[in-house]
Amino acid sequence: MKNQTFSLLQVSFILFLFIGMLNHVLVIPLLLDVSGRDSWLSAIMAFLILIPFFLLVAFISKLTKQQPIMSHIALRYGRWVSRSACCSRSWRTVLAKSGGESPMRVRD
């Protein structure tokens, strides 16, 4: 039998799924416990807050002719800037999903 391995992308997706599910299991019950009967308001408020973000994404998508953002950055600013932006975005995503703090953040 051929020895199969996981790619870095597959492992990343598994970690993101695990962290998201863990946050879902831990955070949602606490939110519902605190908000009680008015928990439906948080869903409506989140939806209203995200409408401008969705419109911004649609505008950028139309502006770049639905070209992937990293390809657009690479064409416009160069491959080095694109890779730096990708690494920075990945690092911030991992920190946000894990609840960790950025090492560059100054504590009070």
C-alpha positions in Angstrom: 0.0 0.0 0.0 1.3 3.5 -0.9 2.3 5.6 2.0 -0.1 8.6 2.1 0.7 11.9 3.8 -1.3 15.0 4.5 -0.4 18.2 2.8 0.2 21.4 4.7 -3.0 22.9 3.4 -5.0 19.8 4.6 -3.4 20.0 8.1 -4.2 23.8 8.2 -7.8 23.2 7.3 -8.1 20.5 10.0 -6.6 22.9 12.6 -8.9 25.7 11.6 -11.9 23.4 11.7 -10.9 22.1 15.1 -10.3 25.5 16.6 -13.6 26.8 15.1 -15.5 23.9 16.5 -13.9 24.2 19.9 -14.8 27.9 20.0 -18.3 27.1 18.9 -18.7 24.6 21.7 -17.2 26.9 24.4 -18.4 30.3 23.4 -22.0 29.9 22.1 -23.4 28.3 25.3 -21.8 31.1 27.3 -23.3 33.7 25.0 -26.7 32.1 25.2 -26.5 31.8 29.0 -25.6 35.5 29.4 -28.1 36.8 26.9 -31.0 34.5 27.9 -34.2 35.1 26.0 -32.7 38.0 24.0 -30.1 35.9 22.3 -31.8 36.3 18.9 -30.8 40.0 19.0 -27.1 39.2 18.8 -27.7 37.3 15.5 -29.6 40.2 14.1 -27.0 42.7 15.3 -24.2 40.7 13.8 -26.0 40.5 10.5 -26.6 44.2 10.4 -22.9 44.9 11.3 -21.7 42.6 8.5 -23.8 44.0 5.7 -21.2 46.8 4.9 -18.4 44.2 5.0 -20.3 42.0 2.5 -20.8 45.0 0.2 -17.1 45.9 0.4 -16.2 42.4 -0.5 -18.6 42.5 -3.5 -17.2 45.8 -4.6 -13.6 44.6 -4.4 -14.5 41.4 -6.2 -16.1 43.3 -9.0 -13.2 45.8 -9.2 -10.6 43.0 -9.5 -12.8 41.0 -11.9 -13.0 38.1 -9.4 -9.3 37.5 -9.6 -7.9 36.0 -6.3 -6.6 38.8 -4.1 -3.1 37.3 -3.7 -2.8 37.1 -7.5 -3.9 40.7 -7.8 -1.4 41.8 -5.2 1.4 39.8 -6.9 0.6 41.4 -10.3 0.4 44.9 -8.9 3.1 45.0 -6.2 5.2 41.9 -6.8 5.5 38.4 -5.6 7.5 39.3 -2.4 4.7 41.6 -1.2 2.1 39.0 -2.0 3.9 36.3 0.0 4.5 38.6 2.9 0.8 39.5 3.0 -0.2 35.9 2.8 2.1 34.9 5.7 0.9 37.9 7.8 -2.8 37.0 7.1 -2.1 33.3 8.0 -0.4 34.3 11.2 -3.2 36.6 12.3 -5.8 34.0 11.5 -4.0 31.4 13.6 -3.7 33.8 16.5 -7.4 34.9 16.2 -8.6 31.3 16.0 -6.5 30.1 18.9 -7.3 33.1 21.1 -3.6 33.9 21.4 -2.1 37.3 21.5 0.3 38.8 19.0 3.8 38.9 20.2 4.0 42.5 18.9 1.1 43.7 21.1 2.2 45.8 24.0 0.6 44.9 27.3 -0.6 47.5 29.7 
